[in-house]
Amino acid sequence: MIERISSLPKPAPRATDPGILAAEIVERLTYGIGKNAAAAKPHDWLAAVINVIRERVIDRWIASTNKTYEEQGKRVYYLSLEFLIGRLMRDAVSNMGLMDSMREALASLGVEIDLIRELEPDAALGNGGLGRLAACFMESMATVDVPAYGYGIRYVNGMFRQEIHDGWQVELPETWLAHGNPWEFERREASYEIGFGGSVEPAAADGSGDDARVWKAGERVIATAFDTPVVGWRGERVNTLRLWTALPIDPILLDAFNAGDHIGALRESNKADSLARVLYPADSNLAGQELRLRQEYFFSSASLQDILRRHVQYFGDVRTLPEKAAIQLNDTHPAVSIAEMMRLLMDEHDLPFDEAWAVTQPTFGYTNHTLLPEALETWPVPLFERLLPRHMQIVYAINAKLLIKARREMKLDDAAVAAISLIDEHGERRVRMANLAFAGSHSVNGVAALHTDLMKKTVFADLHRMFPDRINNKTNGVTPRRWLQQCNPELTSLIREAIGDAFLDDTEALTALDAFADDAAFQEKFKAVKVAKKDALSNMLRERMGVRVDPTALFDIQIKRIHEYKRQLLNIIEAVALYDQIRSRPELDWQPRVKLFGGKAAPSYHNAKLIIKLANDVARVINHDPAVQGLLKIVFVPNYNVSVAEVMMPAADLSEQISTAGMEASGTGNMKFALNGALTIGTLDGANIEIKDHVGDDNIVIFGLTAEEVAERRANGYTPREVIEGSRELAQALSAISSGVFSPDDKDRYADLIGGLYDHDWFMVAADFDSYHAAQRRIDTIWADESAWYSKTIRNTARVGWFSSDRTIRQYAREIWGVLP
Ligand SMILES: *Cc1c(COP(=O)(O)O)cnc(C)c1O
């Protein structure tokens, strides 16, 4: 087989010359799409370009697969319920090294690449940071030559599309597949049956293993694969993102249909269809629906069946799996995989329990993304047992092994045993997916140093005592291709002029830019790039929203999911205080600012949606008040997604990273902003701490309580009312908002939201307000000194190369997966 593959003729390397590319594009337009150049619409040009680049990608894709096959290498499997990949055309063209040629080829045909680029739909198969991380990791795994598959679900409607109507969020379905998807390839041959419900019977009488059982599933669907190629930088390796869709076993129940029950006849079909239809639009809080658990099991089972099929085909024996496969669980969403792997090994491959465990545990790694109690996934035992009866038995069997060790060998006390258990015994019994993932993995990692430290001290304290070597840290990163080269070609060119090309292959080589931080001529050029990107954002706001902003003002940006812990509310309250101050002291030297917000709120998250409305209400009043003299403007940008981020990150002067300390696991938006030359105003939370360590204390503005201080305040009776009464600016801003100054049509709209701060203020908005307000005035002072400002922002770009996802992936590869030297 191998000999046959290597003896086949290899396709000749394809041309990169603009003239030949142009000819190929016209050919594709004619014979692929059936249009001539004169009649072609922009969509047709896009389709033709994607077809041309796709062929080059496929050549590399097949070569990568053959290489891994010939080397008999270990593969990484990244299981994630979310992949927030965004648009793919520019990424593919740029990573294949064809951007300049393609631009020239299209120009010769009278087509502008940047115009057709924007017609590609944004693949929004993720909520926020966790899904975007999975996308950055896929690109970096291909870049650093790790053979990898991403596994997830091909949601027909991914994340909802957000519109703002009268200041309120409105959710609409995203129809990213409406015009077809030229990047995906259906693989009917990769199809697996997935069962739900039914009953479990004793081992078959065919002599299979004692620990084997027969699961007679009550319902079954078929999982079928769609593959998307993922191109690494310089196009050397192309990996596969394999997304599952669900098909009914019986698409139509003909008997029912013939009997006149036309709707009932399609029941199976509709049921399968609903599995892969929507991504639960929750971020950091649990979607507790049965359909969500079905989705989790559906994609876990399909992926593991696929992995085992491949392993057996190549290597023969399932017991060598840990040597040839590393499976990484992106949060607990795929954690049921631990039980599913045990089931497949015991029931389908006849391994005894202990041998199955010896295969499972060294194969899996688990990444934790949050310590928020409401976000730790648990499922009611009765639901889990009804849907996955065999897996419930396996969870109990794993738990027995775990708790016996805890009690008898480690002599742990009742409280520790209860905390370690896979079953939460407080109130209604629930399966704890985080504990299952922890117990079933050889590595458990956090995503920033502080977060990993808190994992050991809080949620996993007892599991950590039992397995002290298991928890490790892998600080997140972002891909510098999408988040610097592609979204900011202007800055990329400027850096190349200054320090050469080394940083394109090693982001940490950006440190050479440090030498230019105080160079007046370079500062001028750096500023010119920033202003050009602010112009581009201003144009987008004018075209999309009819809003005008002043590109010479300080662009102060907070874009991320709307969540109380991320504290958009703190930012808005501070804007109100600033508004009061500008009006009462108009003679002072205020620095013009545009405050930009963007982000989606989970549809059922009442306070988050109210915060969006508040931002818009405050914007309406402030933006139209002549007393402000244009010194402060507030804009809420609708439908924040990857493509919007690609325009906003390069245009930011100030990056808002102001979460309550201890609550943001890492953040990755913070890294994208700093890389593009924004100054950060932030708390000592998540990766902000490490960003501060890299850029230096003088090049970041830190405020607020530390994680330790937050915990201490919460424990010792924090009284926000006293804090508010002691802060004149805060008290006045809060009373303006809660009394209806910004909501004259509904005076009490914000009474509860603001009133709550006086009594609970779990997120320490009041406690951090004065410190935040003062930090913002320090920002004004730095901004007023242009040379000081750009010297700091240049140092940010120069010093955050370490936050490349290439570095993160190399650490996973060496320390968790064992796939790189
Ligand atoms: C980077 C990114 C995020 C994560 O932002 P945080 O500020 O880290 O929460 C979310 N959504 C999109 C579209 C992103 O690009």
The ligand as an SDF file (V2000), in Angstrom:
LIG
                    3D

 15 15  0  0  0  0  0  0  0  0999 V2000
  -10.1630   36.7320   20.6840 C   0  0  0  0  0  0  0  0  0  0  0  0
  -11.6240   36.6380   20.5770 C   0  0  0  0  0  0  0  0  0  0  0  0
  -12.4030   36.4180   21.7190 C   0  0  0  0  0  0  0  0  0  0  0  0
  -11.8040   36.3170   23.1030 C   0  0  0  0  0  0  0  0  0  0  0  0
  -11.7290   37.5990   23.6810 O   0  0  0  0  0  0  0  0  0  0  0  0
  -11.4520   37.8130   25.2430 P   0  0  0  0  0  0  0  0  0  0  0  0
  -11.2390   39.2720   25.3540 O   0  0  0  0  0  0  0  0  0  0  0  0
  -10.2260   37.0380   25.5560 O   0  0  0  0  0  0  0  0  0  0  0  0
  -12.6470   37.3330   25.9590 O   0  0  0  0  0  0  0  0  0  0  0  0
  -13.7640   36.3590   21.5800 C   0  0  0  0  0  0  0  0  0  0  0  0
  -14.3540   36.5040   20.3800 N   0  0  0  0  0  0  0  0  0  0  0  0
  -13.6390   36.7270   19.2590 C   0  0  0  0  0  0  0  0  0  0  0  0
  -14.3470   36.8990   17.9690 C   0  0  0  0  0  0  0  0  0  0  0  0
  -12.2550   36.7930   19.3200 C   0  0  0  0  0  0  0  0  0  0  0  0
  -11.5580   37.0060   18.1930 O   0  0  0  0  0  0  0  0  0  0  0  0
  1  2  1  0
  2  3  1  0
  2 14  2  0
  3  4  1  0
  3 10  2  0
  4  5  1  0
  5  6  1  0
  6  7  2  0
  6  8  1  0
  6  9  1  0
 10 11  1  0
 11 12  2  0
 12 13  1  0
 12 14  1  0
 14 15  1  0
M  END
$$$$
